[in-house]
């Protein structure tokens, strides 16, 4: 079983949040990354994380970078006339 006190990470304005769901015989972590406005990043950026252990700080930062790159290239695609 994992520690109930999860990590508190903030990086480039994004923060890691979690919620622990318990039933009779299991305890699972629901992971979430929020932007500076408090909006959650799409689920695909945390779906590779186990519901039974905390992600590493590197996993958190990698998810933020992946999201930022997707956002950048989506905006860039339309601004340069592709």
N, C-alpha and C positions, 0 to 999 in steps of 0.2 A: 504494500500500500504506500502511497506517496504522502509527503508532508502536506498539510492543509494550507500552509502559508506559501503561496506562489511568488514567483519573481515579480519585481516591479521595474519594468524597463521603459525607457523613453529614448527615442533616437530620431533625429531629423524631424521632430514635431509629432511623431507617431508614438502611440503608447500601447503596451500589451495589457490586455484585460483577460480575466478568466472567471468562470463560474463553475462551481462544483455541484454536480448532481449526484445524489445518493438515493439508492433504493435498498431493499433488504439485504442484498448480498454483493452489491457492487458500488463503486464510487468512480465517477468519470469526470474529467475536466473538459469543459467547453472553452475553446480558445477564441480570442478575438483581438484584432488590431484596430485601433481607432485613429482617425486623422485629427488634425488640430481643431476641427469643428465638431468632433465627437461622433462623426459618421464611421460606421464599421466598413473595413475593406471587404471586398467580395470574399466569400467563403473559400474560394480556390487557393487563397494565399495561406490558409492554415489547415487545409484538409489532410496534408501529409503528416501532421503532428499526431502523436499517439494520445488517445483520451486517458491514458493511464500514467503519463509522466509529463513533466514540464518540458517545453521546448528549451533549447539552449539559447543563449543571447545571440549567438551567430545565426541560428535558424530564424529568430525574430528579425534581425537586421537584414538577412538575405531576402526575406519575404517583403520587407519594406522597400528594398532596392528593386526587386522584381516589379512591384506595383508602381514605383516611381518611373521606372523605365517604360513600362507599358503606357502610362499616362503621357509621358514625354513624347514617345513615338506616335501615339494617336494624335496628339496636337500637332506635332511637327509634320506629319503626313499631310494634313490639310492646309498647313500654312505655307508650304513650299510648292504647292501645285501638283502633287502626285495624283 
